[in-house]
Amino acid sequence: MIEIEFLGPIKMNNLKLEAANLSEVKEKLGEYAQLGEWLKICAVAVNDEIASSLEAPLKDGDKISILPPVCGG
């Protein structure tokens, strides 16, 4: 079981689900209409490290963070 957290202006509670890799996470999150545009522009971190591959394996207890772009100075 992995946990997915949505940061910044994404108005969704954390989710817990089963997934073998980020590709499966992306597919499952695509079922939520309110995430459609966010998934196109957000970065993703696995256990606080930016992910570089959708095929990297996930393990039980991993934390996925969906990171929207930010503006600021």
PQR file with spaces between the fields and no chain letter, atoms N, CA, C, O and H, PARSE charges and radii, in Angstrom:
ATOM       1  N    MET     1       0.853   -1.168    0.000 -0.4000 1.5000
ATOM       2  CA   MET     1       0.000    0.000    0.000 -0.0000 2.0000
ATOM       3  C    MET     1       0.902    1.236    0.000  0.5500 1.7000
ATOM       4  O    MET     1       1.822    1.338    0.811 -0.5500 1.4000
ATOM       5  N    ILE     2       0.639    2.149   -0.892 -0.4000 1.5000
ATOM       6  CA   ILE     2       1.367    3.414   -0.933 -0.0000 2.0000
ATOM       7  C    ILE     2       0.415    4.546   -0.571  0.5500 1.7000
ATOM       8  O    ILE     2      -0.804    4.397   -0.656 -0.5500 1.4000
ATOM       9  H    ILE     2      -0.108    2.065   -1.551  0.4000 1.0000
ATOM      10  N    GLU     3       0.982    5.677   -0.166 -0.4000 1.5000
ATOM      11  CA   GLU     3       0.166    6.848    0.154 -0.0000 2.0000
ATOM      12  C    GLU     3       0.525    7.958   -0.824  0.5500 1.7000
ATOM      13  O    GLU     3       1.696    8.195   -1.121 -0.5500 1.4000
ATOM      14  H    GLU     3       1.972    5.798   -0.097  0.4000 1.0000
ATOM      15  N    ILE     4      -0.507    8.630   -1.314 -0.4000 1.5000
ATOM      16  CA   ILE     4      -0.311    9.738   -2.251 -0.0000 2.0000
ATOM      17  C    ILE     4      -0.797   11.004   -1.580  0.5500 1.7000
ATOM      18  O    ILE     4      -1.930   11.071   -1.103 -0.5500 1.4000
ATOM      19  H    ILE     4      -1.458    8.438   -1.073  0.4000 1.0000
ATOM      20  N    GLU     5       0.079   12.026   -1.543 -0.4000 1.5000
ATOM      21  CA   GLU     5      -0.310   13.319   -0.979 -0.0000 2.0000
ATOM      22  C    GLU     5      -0.316   14.357   -2.096  0.5500 1.7000
ATOM      23  O    GLU     5       0.505   14.316   -3.013 -0.5500 1.4000
ATOM      24  H    GLU     5       1.000   11.972   -1.931  0.4000 1.0000
ATOM      25  N    PHE     6      -1.253   15.279   -1.995 -0.4000 1.5000
ATOM      26  CA   PHE     6      -1.439   16.333   -2.991 -0.0000 2.0000
ATOM      27  C    PHE     6      -1.094   17.656   -2.331  0.5500 1.7000
ATOM      28  O    PHE     6      -1.733   18.051   -1.356 -0.5500 1.4000
ATOM      29  H    PHE     6      -1.920   15.312   -1.250  0.4000 1.0000
ATOM      30  N    LEU     7      -0.091   18.339   -2.854 -0.4000 1.5000
ATOM      31  CA   LEU     7       0.398   19.556   -2.219 -0.0000 2.0000
ATOM      32  C    LEU     7      -0.130   20.816   -2.903  0.5500 1.7000
ATOM      33  O    LEU     7      -0.685   20.768   -4.000 -0.5500 1.4000
ATOM      34  H    LEU     7       0.428   18.018   -3.646  0.4000 1.0000
ATOM      35  N    GLY     8       0.062   21.949   -2.214 -0.4000 1.5000
ATOM      36  CA   GLY     8      -0.319   23.251   -2.776 -0.0000 2.0000
ATOM      37  C    GLY     8      -1.811   23.367   -3.009  0.5500 1.7000
ATOM      38  O    GLY     8      -2.614   22.969   -2.165 -0.5500 1.4000
ATOM      39  H    GLY     8       0.513   21.988   -1.323  0.4000 1.0000
ATOM      40  N    PRO     9      -2.183   23.920   -4.167 -0.5600 1.5000
ATOM      41  CA   PRO     9      -3.591   24.222   -4.427  0.2800 2.0000
ATOM      42  C    PRO     9      -4.450   23.029   -4.855  0.5500 1.7000
ATOM      43  O    PRO     9      -5.638   23.199   -5.128 -0.5500 1.4000
ATOM      44  N    ILE    10      -3.878   21.843   -4.917 -0.4000 1.5000
ATOM      45  CA   ILE    10      -4.682   20.676   -5.294 -0.0000 2.0000
ATOM      46  C    ILE    10      -5.554   20.302   -4.099  0.5500 1.7000
ATOM      47  O    ILE    10      -5.046   19.919   -3.045 -0.5500 1.4000
ATOM      48  H    ILE    10      -2.913   21.705   -4.695  0.4000 1.0000
ATOM      49  N    LYS    11      -6.828   20.414   -4.266 -0.4000 1.5000
ATOM      50  CA   LYS    11      -7.775   20.209   -3.167 -0.0000 2.0000
ATOM      51  C    LYS    11      -8.261   18.765   -3.126  0.5500 1.7000
ATOM      52  O    LYS    11      -9.400   18.464   -3.484 -0.5500 1.4000
ATOM      53  H    LYS    11      -7.241   20.726   -5.122  0.4000 1.0000
ATOM      54  N    MET    12      -7.370   17.878   -2.680 -0.4000 1.5000
ATOM      55  CA   MET    12      -7.732   16.472   -2.533 -0.0000 2.0000
ATOM      56  C    MET    12      -7.086   15.919   -1.273  0.5500 1.7000
ATOM      57  O    MET    12      -5.957   16.273   -0.935 -0.5500 1.4000
ATOM      58  H    MET    12      -6.445   18.122   -2.389  0.4000 1.0000
ATOM      59  N    ASN    13      -7.805   15.056   -0.589 -0.4000 1.5000
ATOM      60  CA   ASN    13      -7.242   14.375    0.572 -0.0000 2.0000
ATOM      61  C    ASN    13      -6.247   13.314    0.112  0.5500 1.7000
ATOM      62  O    ASN    13      -6.298   12.856   -1.030 -0.5500 1.4000
ATOM      63  H    ASN    13      -8.722   14.768   -0.864  0.4000 1.0000
ATOM      64  N    ASN    14      -5.352   12.934    1.002 -0.4000 1.5000
ATOM      65  CA   ASN    14      -4.404   11.865    0.685 -0.0000 2.0000
ATOM      66  C    ASN    14      -5.157   10.590    0.319  0.5500 1.7000
ATOM      67  O    ASN    14      -6.245   10.323    0.829 -0.5500 1.4000
ATOM      68  H    ASN    14      -5.311   13.307    1.929  0.4000 1.0000
ATOM      69  N    LEU    15      -4.554    9.816   -0.572 -0.4000 1.5000
ATOM      70  CA   LEU    15      -5.123    8.539   -0.991 -0.0000 2.0000
ATOM      71  C    LEU    15      -4.158    7.419   -0.640  0.5500 1.7000
ATOM      72  O    LEU    15      -2.944    7.621   -0.615 -0.5500 1.4000
ATOM      73  H    LEU    15      -3.670   10.033   -0.986  0.4000 1.0000
ATOM      74  N    LYS    16      -4.695    6.249   -0.372 -0.4000 1.5000
ATOM      75  CA   LYS    16      -3.883    5.050   -0.210 -0.0000 2.0000
ATOM      76  C    LYS    16      -4.357    4.054   -1.256  0.5500 1.7000
ATOM      77  O    LYS    16      -5.557    3.837   -1.428 -0.5500 1.4000
ATOM      78  H    LYS    16      -5.682    6.085   -0.392  0.4000 1.0000
ATOM      79  N    LEU    17      -3.395    3.450   -1.955 -0.4000 1.5000
ATOM      80  CA   LEU    17      -3.756    2.472   -2.969 -0.0000 2.0000
ATOM      81  C    LEU    17      -2.599    1.526   -3.235  0.5500 1.7000
ATOM      82  O    LEU    17      -1.478    1.739   -2.773 -0.5500 1.4000
ATOM      83  H    LEU    17      -2.421    3.626   -1.815  0.4000 1.0000
ATOM      84  N    GLU    18      -2.893    0.484   -3.984 -0.4000 1.5000
ATOM      85  CA   GLU    18      -1.888   -0.498   -4.392 -0.0000 2.0000
ATOM      86  C    GLU    18      -1.418   -0.125   -5.795  0.5500 1.7000
ATOM      87  O    GLU    18      -2.239    0.127   -6.678 -0.5500 1.4000
ATOM      88  H    GLU    18      -3.804    0.311   -4.359  0.4000 1.0000
ATOM      89  N    ALA    19      -0.110   -0.088   -6.004 -0.4000 1.5000
ATOM      90  CA   ALA    19       0.451    0.174   -7.327 -0.0000 2.0000
ATOM      91  C    ALA    19       1.876   -0.356   -7.358  0.5500 1.7000
ATOM      92  O    ALA    19       2.609   -0.245   -6.375 -0.5500 1.4000
ATOM      93  H    ALA    19       0.556   -0.293   -5.287  0.4000 1.0000
ATOM      94  N    ALA    20       2.266   -0.933   -8.494 -0.4000 1.5000
ATOM      95  CA   ALA    20       3.599   -1.501   -8.634 -0.0000 2.0000
ATOM      96  C    ALA    20       4.620   -0.469   -9.071  0.5500 1.7000
ATOM      97  O    ALA    20       5.813   -0.616   -8.804 -0.5500 1.4000
ATOM      98  H    ALA    20       1.671   -1.022   -9.292  0.4000 1.0000
ATOM      99  N    ASN    21       4.141    0.605   -9.761 -0.4000 1.5000
ATOM     100  CA   ASN    21       5.045    1.653  -10.238 -0.0000 2.0000
ATOM     101  C    ASN    21       4.245    2.935  -10.469  0.5500 1.7000
ATOM     102  O    ASN    21       3.024    2.954  -10.309 -0.5500 1.4000
ATOM     103  H    ASN    21       3.172    0.723   -9.978  0.4000 1.0000
ATOM     104  N    LEU    22       4.946    4.004  -10.845 -0.4000 1.5000
ATOM     105  CA   LEU    22       4.261    5.300  -11.035 -0.0000 2.0000
ATOM     106  C    LEU    22       3.335    5.297  -12.240  0.5500 1.7000
ATOM     107  O    LEU    22       2.377    6.068  -12.285 -0.5500 1.4000
ATOM     108  H    LEU    22       5.937    3.990  -10.975  0.4000 1.0000
ATOM     109  N    SER    23       3.602    4.458  -13.199 -0.4000 1.5000
ATOM     110  CA   SER    23       2.709    4.352  -14.345 -0.0000 2.0000
ATOM     111  C    SER    23       1.320    3.900  -13.892  0.5500 1.7000
ATOM     112  O    SER    23       0.310    4.427  -14.359 -0.5500 1.4000
ATOM     113  H    SER    23       4.381    3.832  -13.164  0.4000 1.0000
ATOM     114  N    GLU    24       1.272    2.930  -12.986 -0.4000 1.5000
ATOM     115  CA   GLU    24      -0.013    2.480  -12.434 -0.0000 2.0000
ATOM     116  C    GLU    24      -0.668    3.579  -11.603  0.5500 1.7000
ATOM     117  O    GLU    24      -1.887    3.745  -11.648 -0.5500 1.4000
ATOM     118  H    GLU    24       2.092    2.502  -12.607  0.4000 1.0000
ATOM     119  N    VAL    25       0.130    4.329  -10.848 -0.4000 1.5000
ATOM     120  CA   VAL    25      -0.405    5.439  -10.059 -0.0000 2.0000
ATOM     121  C    VAL    25      -1.046    6.457  -10.992  0.5500 1.7000
ATOM     122  O    VAL    25      -2.160    6.917  -10.744 -0.5500 1.4000
ATOM     123  H    VAL    25       1.120    4.195  -10.812  0.4000 1.0000
ATOM     124  N    LYS    26      -0.344    6.807  -12.062 -0.4000 1.5000
ATOM     125  CA   LYS    26      -0.858    7.789  -13.024 -0.0000 2.0000
ATOM     126  C    LYS    26      -2.182    7.320  -13.621  0.5500 1.7000
ATOM     127  O    LYS    26      -3.124    8.101  -13.755 -0.5500 1.4000
ATOM     128  H    LYS    26       0.561    6.434  -12.263  0.4000 1.0000
ATOM     129  N    GLU    27      -2.244    6.052  -13.974 -0.4000 1.5000
ATOM     130  CA   GLU    27      -3.471    5.492  -14.551 -0.0000 2.0000
ATOM     131  C    GLU    27      -4.635    5.590  -13.558  0.5500 1.7000
ATOM     132  O    GLU    27      -5.740    5.988  -13.927 -0.5500 1.4000
ATOM     133  H    GLU    27      -1.479    5.418  -13.865  0.4000 1.0000
ATOM     134  N    LYS    28      -4.381    5.227  -12.305 -0.4000 1.5000
ATOM     135  CA   LYS    28      -5.441    5.255  -11.288 -0.0000 2.0000
ATOM     136  C    LYS    28      -5.866    6.693  -10.962  0.5500 1.7000
ATOM     137  O    LYS    28      -7.052    6.958  -10.768 -0.5500 1.4000
ATOM     138  H    LYS    28      -3.483    4.904  -12.005  0.4000 1.0000
ATOM     139  N    LEU    29      -4.906    7.615  -10.900 -0.4000 1.5000
ATOM     140  CA   LEU    29      -5.254    9.012  -10.617 -0.0000 2.0000
ATOM     141  C    LEU    29      -6.000    9.650  -11.784  0.5500 1.7000
ATOM     142  O    LEU    29      -6.763   10.596  -11.588 -0.5500 1.4000
ATOM     143  H    LEU    29      -3.942    7.400  -11.057  0.4000 1.0000
ATOM     144  N    GLY    30      -5.789    9.146  -12.984 -0.4000 1.5000
ATOM     145  CA   GLY    30      -6.499    9.654  -14.153 -0.0000 2.0000
ATOM     146  C    GLY    30      -8.001    9.454  -14.079  0.5500 1.7000
ATOM     147  O    GLY    30      -8.752   10.081  -14.826 -0.5500 1.4000
ATOM     148  H    GLY    30      -5.169    8.378  -13.144  0.4000 1.0000
ATOM     149  N    GLU    31      -8.441    8.584  -13.182 -0.4000 1.5000
ATOM     150  CA   GLU    31      -9.874    8.343  -12.998 -0.0000 2.0000
ATOM     151  C    GLU    31     -10.565    9.476  -12.234  0.5500 1.7000
ATOM     152  O    GLU    31     -11.793    9.536  -12.188 -0.5500 1.4000
ATOM     153  H    GLU    31      -7.830    8.074  -12.575  0.4000 1.0000
ATOM     154  N    TYR    32      -9.783   10.368  -11.637 -0.4000 1.5000
ATOM     155  CA   TYR    32     -10.342   11.497  -10.882 -0.0000 2.0000
ATOM     156  C    TYR    32     -10.366   12.734  -11.780  0.5500 1.7000
ATOM     157  O    TYR    32      -9.318   13.288  -12.111 -0.5500 1.4000
ATOM     158  H    TYR    32      -8.784   10.320  -11.674  0.4000 1.0000
ATOM     159  N    ALA    33     -11.555   13.158  -12.168 -0.4000 1.5000
ATOM     160  CA   ALA    33     -11.701   14.277  -13.105 -0.0000 2.0000
ATOM     161  C    ALA    33     -10.997   15.536  -12.618  0.5500 1.7000
ATOM     162  O    ALA    33     -10.408   16.257  -13.423 -0.5500 1.4000
ATOM     163  H    ALA    33     -12.407   12.708  -11.900  0.4000 1.0000
ATOM     164  N    GLN    34     -11.045   15.818  -11.309 -0.4000 1.5000
ATOM     165  CA   GLN    34     -10.454   17.045  -10.786 -0.0000 2.0000
ATOM     166  C    GLN    34      -8.932   17.064  -10.889  0.5500 1.7000
ATOM     167  O    GLN    34      -8.317   18.113  -10.699 -0.5500 1.4000
ATOM     168  H    GLN    34     -11.523   15.232  -10.655  0.4000 1.0000
ATOM     169  N    LEU    35      -8.315   15.919  -11.186 -0.4000 1.5000
ATOM     170  CA   LEU    35      -6.851   15.863  -11.302 -0.0000 2.0000
ATOM     171  C    LEU    35      -6.357   15.951  -12.740  0.5500 1.7000
ATOM     172  O    LEU    35      -5.151   16.048  -12.967 -0.5500 1.4000
ATOM     173  H    LEU    35      -8.814   15.067  -11.340  0.4000 1.0000
ATOM     174  N    GLY    36      -7.253   15.919  -13.705 -0.4000 1.5000
ATOM     175  CA   GLY    36      -6.877   15.873  -15.118 -0.0000 2.0000
ATOM     176  C    GLY    36      -5.803   16.863  -15.524  0.5500 1.7000
ATOM     177  O    GLY    36      -4.770   16.464  -16.060 -0.5500 1.4000
ATOM     178  H    GLY    36      -8.232   15.840  -13.520  0.4000 1.0000
ATOM     179  N    GLU    37      -6.022   18.136  -15.281 -0.4000 1.5000
ATOM     180  CA   GLU    37      -5.056   19.170  -15.672 -0.0000 2.0000
ATOM     181  C    GLU    37      -3.821   19.152  -14.788  0.5500 1.7000
ATOM     182  O    GLU    37      -2.715   19.409  -15.263 -0.5500 1.4000
ATOM     183  H    GLU    37      -6.861   18.461  -14.845  0.4000 1.0000
ATOM     184  N    TRP    38      -3.996   18.851  -13.513 -0.4000 1.5000
ATOM     185  CA   TRP    38      -2.853   18.822  -12.596 -0.0000 2.0000
ATOM     186  C    TRP    38      -1.838   17.767  -12.997  0.5500 1.7000
ATOM     187  O    TRP    38      -0.634   18.014  -12.938 -0.5500 1.4000
ATOM     188  H    TRP    38      -4.895   18.641  -13.128  0.4000 1.0000
ATOM     189  N    LEU    39      -2.309   16.592  -13.405 -0.4000 1.5000
ATOM     190  CA   LEU    39      -1.390   15.507  -13.744 -0.0000 2.0000
ATOM     191  C    LEU    39      -0.490   15.864  -14.924  0.5500 1.7000
ATOM     192  O    LEU    39       0.598   15.306  -15.061 -0.5500 1.4000
ATOM     193  H    LEU    39      -3.288   16.391  -13.453  0.4000 1.0000
ATOM     194  N    LYS    40      -0.926   16.771  -15.760 -0.4000 1.5000
ATOM     195  CA   LYS    40      -0.129   17.177  -16.927 -0.0000 2.0000
ATOM     196  C    LYS    40       1.019   18.108  -16.553  0.5500 1.7000
ATOM     197  O    LYS    40       2.017   18.168  -17.270 -0.5500 1.4000
ATOM     198  H    LYS    40      -1.810   17.224  -15.648  0.4000 1.0000
ATOM     199  N    ILE    41       0.896   18.837  -15.443 -0.4000 1.5000
ATOM     200  CA   ILE    41       1.880   19.881  -15.139 -0.0000 2.0000
ATOM     201  C    ILE    41       2.644   19.666  -13.835  0.5500 1.7000
ATOM     202  O    ILE    41       3.568   20.425  -13.541 -0.5500 1.4000
ATOM     203  H    ILE    41       0.084   18.789  -14.861  0.4000 1.0000
ATOM     204  N    CYS    42       2.290   18.672  -13.059 -0.4000 1.5000
ATOM     205  CA   CYS    42       2.922   18.469  -11.752 -0.0000 2.0000
ATOM     206  C    CYS    42       4.160   17.587  -11.832  0.5500 1.7000
ATOM     207  O    CYS    42       4.264   16.701  -12.680 -0.5500 1.4000
ATOM     208  H    CYS    42       1.539   18.056  -13.298  0.4000 1.0000
ATOM     209  N    ALA    43       5.084   17.850  -10.935 -0.4000 1.5000
ATOM     210  CA   ALA    43       6.207   16.944  -10.711 -0.0000 2.0000
ATOM     211  C    ALA    43       5.747   15.893   -9.704  0.5500 1.7000
ATOM     212  O    ALA    43       4.748   16.074   -9.008 -0.5500 1.4000
ATOM     213  H    ALA    43       5.000   18.570  -10.246  0.4000 1.0000
ATOM     214  N    VAL    44       6.490   14.799   -9.640 -0.4000 1.5000
ATOM     215  CA   VAL    44       6.149   13.720   -8.724 -0.0000 2.0000
ATOM     216  C    VAL    44       7.396   13.333   -7.940  0.5500 1.7000
ATOM     217  O    VAL    44       8.482   13.195   -8.503 -0.5500 1.4000
ATOM     218  H    VAL    44       7.302   14.652  -10.205  0.4000 1.0000
ATOM     219  N    ALA    45       7.226   13.161   -6.641 -0.4000 1.5000
ATOM     220  CA   ALA    45       8.328   12.706   -5.795 -0.0000 2.0000
ATOM     221  C    ALA    45       7.939   11.392   -5.130  0.5500 1.7000
ATOM     222  O    ALA    45       6.786   11.186   -4.749 -0.5500 1.4000
ATOM     223  H    ALA    45       6.344   13.273   -6.184  0.4000 1.0000
ATOM     224  N    VAL    46       8.914   10.517   -5.000 -0.4000 1.5000
ATOM     225  CA   VAL    46       8.747    9.254   -4.277 -0.0000 2.0000
ATOM     226  C    VAL    46       9.657    9.333   -3.066  0.5500 1.7000
ATOM     227  O    VAL    46      10.876    9.435   -3.196 -0.5500 1.4000
ATOM     228  H    VAL    46       9.850   10.684   -5.309  0.4000 1.0000
ATOM     229  N    ASN    47       9.057    9.284   -1.898 -0.4000 1.5000
ATOM     230  CA   ASN    47       9.819    9.395   -0.643 -0.0000 2.0000
ATOM     231  C    ASN    47      10.720   10.632   -0.648  0.5500 1.7000
ATOM     232  O    ASN    47      11.894   10.562   -0.285 -0.5500 1.4000
ATOM     233  H    ASN    47       8.066    9.201   -1.793  0.4000 1.0000
ATOM     234  N    ASP    48      10.150   11.762   -1.066 -0.4000 1.5000
ATOM     235  CA   ASP    48      10.790   13.076   -1.054 -0.0000 2.0000
ATOM     236  C    ASP    48      11.918   13.243   -2.071  0.5500 1.7000
ATOM     237  O    ASP    48      12.722   14.166   -1.936 -0.5500 1.4000
ATOM     238  H    ASP    48       9.196   11.819   -1.362  0.4000 1.0000
ATOM     239  N    GLU    49      12.001   12.378   -3.085 -0.4000 1.5000
ATOM     240  CA   GLU    49      12.966   12.542   -4.173 -0.0000 2.0000
ATOM     241  C    GLU    49      12.218   12.584   -5.485  0.5500 1.7000
ATOM     242  O    GLU    49      11.370   11.732   -5.752 -0.5500 1.4000
ATOM     243  H    GLU    49      11.348   11.629   -3.194  0.4000 1.0000
ATOM     244  N    ILE    50      12.535   13.591   -6.320 -0.4000 1.5000
ATOM     245  CA   ILE    50      11.855   13.741   -7.605 -0.0000 2.0000
ATOM     246  C    ILE    50      12.040   12.464   -8.429  0.5500 1.7000
ATOM     247  O    ILE    50      13.153   11.957   -8.566 -0.5500 1.4000
ATOM     248  H    ILE    50      13.223   14.283   -6.102  0.4000 1.0000
ATOM     249  N    ALA    51      10.940   11.958   -8.968 -0.4000 1.5000
ATOM     250  CA   ALA    51      10.966   10.731   -9.756 -0.0000 2.0000
ATOM     251  C    ALA    51      11.427   11.022  -11.175  0.5500 1.7000
ATOM     252  O    ALA    51      11.076   12.049  -11.755 -0.5500 1.4000
ATOM     253  H    ALA    51      10.036   12.370   -8.857  0.4000 1.0000
ATOM     254  N    SER    52      12.214   10.112  -11.727 -0.4000 1.5000
ATOM     255  CA   SER    52      12.708   10.285  -13.090 -0.0000 2.0000
ATOM     256  C    SER    52      12.143    9.244  -14.050  0.5500 1.7000
ATOM     257  O    SER    52      12.332    9.360  -15.261 -0.5500 1.4000
ATOM     258  H    SER    52      12.500    9.278  -11.256  0.4000 1.0000
ATOM     259  N    SER    53      11.454    8.234  -13.533 -0.4000 1.5000
ATOM     260  CA   SER    53      10.913    7.183  -14.386 -0.0000 2.0000
ATOM     261  C    SER    53       9.566    6.710  -13.863  0.5500 1.7000
ATOM     262  O    SER    53       9.387    6.510  -12.661 -0.5500 1.4000
ATOM     263  H    SER    53      11.300    8.140  -12.549  0.4000 1.0000
ATOM     264  N    LEU    54       8.629    6.534  -14.773 -0.4000 1.5000
ATOM     265  CA   LEU    54       7.323    5.997  -14.393 -0.0000 2.0000
ATOM     266  C    LEU    54       7.391    4.502  -14.121  0.5500 1.7000
ATOM     267  O    LEU    54       6.456    3.937  -13.553 -0.5500 1.4000
ATOM     268  H    LEU    54       8.774    6.696  -15.749  0.4000 1.0000
ATOM     269  N    GLU    55       8.470    3.861  -14.512 -0.4000 1.5000
ATOM     270  CA   GLU    55       8.583    2.416  -14.361 -0.0000 2.0000
ATOM     271  C    GLU    55       9.351    1.986  -13.111  0.5500 1.7000
ATOM     272  O    GLU    55       9.462    0.790  -12.842 -0.5500 1.4000
ATOM     273  H    GLU    55       9.229    4.320  -14.973  0.4000 1.0000
ATOM     274  N    ALA    56       9.882    2.944  -12.343 -0.4000 1.5000
ATOM     275  CA   ALA    56      10.599    2.591  -11.123 -0.0000 2.0000
ATOM     276  C    ALA    56       9.644    1.857  -10.183  0.5500 1.7000
ATOM     277  O    ALA    56       8.517    2.311   -9.987 -0.5500 1.4000
ATOM     278  H    ALA    56       9.791    3.915  -12.562  0.4000 1.0000
ATOM     279  N    PRO    57      10.062    0.743   -9.602 -0.5600 1.5000
ATOM     280  CA   PRO    57       9.167   -0.028   -8.728  0.2800 2.0000
ATOM     281  C    PRO    57       8.854    0.710   -7.429  0.5500 1.7000
ATOM     282  O    PRO    57       9.693    1.428   -6.885 -0.5500 1.4000
ATOM     283  N    LEU    58       7.644    0.520   -6.953 -0.4000 1.5000
ATOM     284  CA   LEU    58       7.214    1.054   -5.666 -0.0000 2.0000
ATOM     285  C    LEU    58       7.116   -0.098   -4.684  0.5500 1.7000
ATOM     286  O    LEU    58       6.887   -1.245   -5.067 -0.5500 1.4000
ATOM     287  H    LEU    58       6.962   -0.063   -7.394  0.4000 1.0000
ATOM     288  N    LYS    59       7.295    0.227   -3.405 -0.4000 1.5000
ATOM     289  CA   LYS    59       7.169   -0.807   -2.386 -0.0000 2.0000
ATOM     290  C    LYS    59       6.187   -0.350   -1.310  0.5500 1.7000
ATOM     291  O    LYS    59       5.873    0.835   -1.195 -0.5500 1.4000
ATOM     292  H    LYS    59       7.481    1.158   -3.093  0.4000 1.0000
ATOM     293  N    ASP    60       5.725   -1.283   -0.551 -0.4000 1.5000
ATOM     294  CA   ASP    60       4.780   -1.019    0.515 -0.0000 2.0000
ATOM     295  C    ASP    60       5.324    0.081    1.432  0.5500 1.7000
ATOM     296  O    ASP    60       6.465    0.008    1.887 -0.5500 1.4000
ATOM     297  H    ASP    60       5.980   -2.246   -0.644  0.4000 1.0000
ATOM     298  N    GLY    61       4.507    1.090    1.699 -0.4000 1.5000
ATOM     299  CA   GLY    61       4.900    2.174    2.588 -0.0000 2.0000
ATOM     300  C    GLY    61       5.490    3.388    1.889  0.5500 1.7000
ATOM     301  O    GLY    61       5.751    4.400    2.538 -0.5500 1.4000
ATOM     302  H    GLY    61       3.580    1.150    1.330  0.4000 1.0000
ATOM     303  N    ASP    62       5.708    3.311    0.577 -0.4000 1.5000
ATOM     304  CA   ASP    62       6.234    4.475   -0.143 -0.0000 2.0000
ATOM     305  C    ASP    62       5.241    5.632   -0.090  0.5500 1.7000
ATOM     306  O    ASP    62       4.027    5.432   -0.060 -0.5500 1.4000
ATOM     307  H    ASP    62       5.496    2.488    0.050  0.4000 1.0000
ATOM     308  N    LYS    63       5.793    6.858   -0.080 -0.4000 1.5000
ATOM     309  CA   LYS    63       4.962    8.059   -0.090 -0.0000 2.0000
ATOM     310  C    LYS    63       5.194    8.773   -1.418  0.5500 1.7000
ATOM     311  O    LYS    63       6.328    9.102   -1.768 -0.5500 1.4000
ATOM     312  H    LYS    63       6.779    7.021   -0.104  0.4000 1.0000
ATOM     313  N    ILE    64       4.118    9.007   -2.146 -0.4000 1.5000
ATOM     314  CA   ILE    64       4.153    9.711   -3.420 -0.0000 2.0000
ATOM     315  C    ILE    64       3.618   11.122   -3.169  0.5500 1.7000
ATOM     316  O    ILE    64       2.555   11.291   -2.571 -0.5500 1.4000
ATOM     317  H    ILE    64       3.197    8.741   -1.862  0.4000 1.0000
ATOM     318  N    SER    65       4.351   12.121   -3.625 -0.4000 1.5000
ATOM     319  CA   SER    65       3.895   13.514   -3.492 -0.0000 2.0000
ATOM     320  C    SER    65       3.659   14.081   -4.879  0.5500 1.7000
ATOM     321  O    SER    65       4.524   13.995   -5.751 -0.5500 1.4000
ATOM     322  H    SER    65       5.215   11.984   -4.110  0.4000 1.0000
ATOM     323  N    ILE    66       2.483   14.661   -5.079 -0.4000 1.5000
ATOM     324  CA   ILE    66       2.159   15.338   -6.326 -0.0000 2.0000
ATOM     325  C    ILE    66       2.440   16.816   -6.100  0.5500 1.7000
ATOM     326  O    ILE    66       1.805   17.460   -5.265 -0.5500 1.4000
ATOM     327  H    ILE    66       1.781   14.731   -4.371  0.4000 1.0000
ATOM     328  N    LEU    67       3.410   17.352   -6.861 -0.4000 1.5000
ATOM     329  CA   LEU    67       3.944   18.689   -6.617 -0.0000 2.0000
ATOM     330  C    LEU    67       3.562   19.651   -7.733  0.5500 1.7000
ATOM     331  O    LEU    67       4.149   19.584   -8.813 -0.5500 1.4000
ATOM     332  H    LEU    67       3.926   16.829   -7.539  0.4000 1.0000
ATOM     333  N    PRO    68       2.603   20.541   -7.512 -0.5600 1.5000
ATOM     334  CA   PRO    68       2.221   21.504   -8.543  0.2800 2.0000
ATOM     335  C    PRO    68       3.316   22.552   -8.716  0.5500 1.7000
ATOM     336  O    PRO    68       4.085   22.808   -7.790 -0.5500 1.4000
ATOM     337  N    PRO    69       3.386   23.162   -9.911 -0.5600 1.5000
ATOM     338  CA   PRO    69       4.360   24.228  -10.107  0.2800 2.0000
ATOM     339  C    PRO    69       4.032   25.417   -9.207  0.5500 1.7000
ATOM     340  O    PRO    69       2.869   25.644   -8.873 -0.5500 1.4000
ATOM     341  N    VAL    70       5.047   26.166   -8.819 -0.4000 1.5000
ATOM     342  CA   VAL    70       4.840   27.323   -7.945 -0.0000 2.0000
ATOM     343  C    VAL    70       5.476   28.562   -8.567  0.5500 1.7000
ATOM     344  O    VAL    70       6.404   28.475   -9.371 -0.5500 1.4000
ATOM     345  H    VAL    70       5.991   25.982   -9.090  0.4000 1.0000
ATOM     346  N    CYS    71       4.959   29.691   -8.177 -0.4000 1.5000
ATOM     347  CA   CYS    71       5.518   30.978   -8.584 -0.0000 2.0000
ATOM     348  C    CYS    71       6.020   31.658   -7.325  0.5500 1.7000
ATOM     349  O    CYS    71       5.539   31.389   -6.224 -0.5500 1.4000
ATOM     350  H    CYS    71       4.205   29.761   -7.524  0.4000 1.0000
ATOM     351  N    GLY    72       6.959   32.511   -7.491 -0.4000 1.5000
ATOM     352  CA   GLY    72       7.435   33.228   -6.319 -0.0000 2.0000
ATOM     353  C    GLY    72       8.824   33.767   -6.522  0.5500 1.7000
ATOM     354  O    GLY    72       9.428   33.610   -7.583 -0.5500 1.4000
ATOM     355  H    GLY    72       7.350   32.730   -8.385  0.4000 1.0000
ATOM     356  N    GLY    73       9.303   34.388   -5.513 -0.4000 1.5000
ATOM     357  CA   GLY    73      10.616   34.977   -5.652 -0.0000 2.0000
ATOM     358  C    GLY    73      11.401   34.854   -4.388  0.5500 1.7000
ATOM     359  O    GLY    73      12.546   35.304   -4.326 -0.5500 1.4000
ATOM     360  H    GLY    73       8.812   34.515   -4.652  0.4000 1.0000
